Amino acid sequence: MKAIFKHISSAALLLLLGTASSTLIPKKQGVQTLVLLDDWATLDTHSIFFDSLRRDGHNLVFEGANPPPQIKYFDDYFYDNIILMAPSAKGKRYLAV
């Protein structure tokens, strides 16, 4: 009887933890897109482009290109897309992931 109770309580605990973790850990909504910028004025000059991406479901994250931000953790990438709007950035730094 104790063994059955132990298995039932373990299953209930796993179910409870699974439900709690799914509500506490935020999930990515939409397409995660990193926009690398040289100049923050690009936000104003390309606002129509960025607004169209938002309407299409992209969650835009703006970062400066120098130094390059981290884009992955082991084999998990933080972003689905990267838009490089930084002409002075060297491509080799970003390709060596």
N, C-alpha and C positions, 0 to 999 in steps of 0.2 A: 504494500500500500504506500509506503514512504517513497519507493522508487517511482511509482506512478505520479505522486504529488510533486516529486522533484522534477520530473520531465515536464509536467504541466506548468509548474511555476517557471521553469527555464524558458519554455515556449512563450509564456505570457510576458516574461521580462524582455525577450528578444523582440516581440511584437511591440511592446511599449517603447523600447529604445529605438526601434526602426521608425515608429511614428514620430517620436520626439525629434530624432535627428533630421527627419525630412521636413519638419516644420521650423527647426532652429537654424539649419544651414541654408543660406540663401542660394537659390538656383539661378543660373544664368537665364535671363529673359531675352529672347530675340538673338540676333546675330551680334556677337561681340567684335567690334572693329576698333583697332588702334589707329589713330591718326598722328603721325610724327611730324612736327612742325619745326622750321627754322625760326620763323617769325610769327608771333602771336597775332599780327595784323592779318594773317591768312584767314583767321576766323571770320573777319569782316568781309574780306574780298571774295571769299568762296562760300558765303553763308547760304546761298541758294542751293549749292551742291550739297552742303552738309544737311540742310533741311530736307532735301529729297531723300537722302540716305536714311534719315530718321523716320520719314514717312514710310519708307520701305521696310522698316522693322530693325534697323541697325541701332545698337546701343553704342554711341561713339564715345571713345575715351581719348582725350587730347593730351599729348606728352611732348616735351621738348626732345629734339633728336640728339642733342649732345648733353650729357653722355647718353648712350642708347639705353632704354629701359629693358628690364628683363621681360622676355616674352614667353618663356616656358619654365616649368619646374619638372625636372627629369624628363619624362615623355609626355607630359600634359601641357598643352599650349593654353595660354590665358586668352588668346584671341582667335577668332575665326578668320579675320582679315586684317591686313596691315596696309594702310595708305601712307606712302612716303611723300610728304609735301615739304621736303627739305632738300633743295638742290645742292646744298653744300655738304650734306652727309655722304660719307663714302659707303658704297654698297657692300664692300667686303666685310665691314664690321657687322652688318646685319645678316649676312649670309652665313657666317660662322656661328651657328647656333649650337 
